[in-house]
């Protein structure tokens, strides 16, 4: 299902050792996203992105939150940044499956295009 693909990650994602953060996990606003609290998720994820710039799980979920809020250009930017990140690791998705962060971001970009076209 498309939505499960775009909601990458659990509430807390364990980061690979190449991602420099003060702790080994970050909150990716999973609860806000699954509760349809897009604006709260956006606020939270934008703050997380300041803490861990370029982090794919944050960017993917931020793109998802932007998409839900109808902010398609910002969603595209977040997904593109995640897809282009030098960091690429497996994330657990909402449906329990695992996929590489770049793969998730690229699929999210492909699935965003119809929503963008429909909104214009």
Secondary structure as UniProt FT lines:
FT   HELIX           2..6
FT   STRAND          12..14
FT   TURN            17..18
FT   STRAND          25..27
FT   HELIX           30..34
FT   TURN            35..36
FT   HELIX           38..51
FT   TURN            53..54
FT   HELIX           56..68
FT   TURN            69..70
FT   HELIX           72..84
FT   STRAND          90..92
FT   TURN            94..95
FT   STRAND          98..100
FT   HELIX           101..119
//
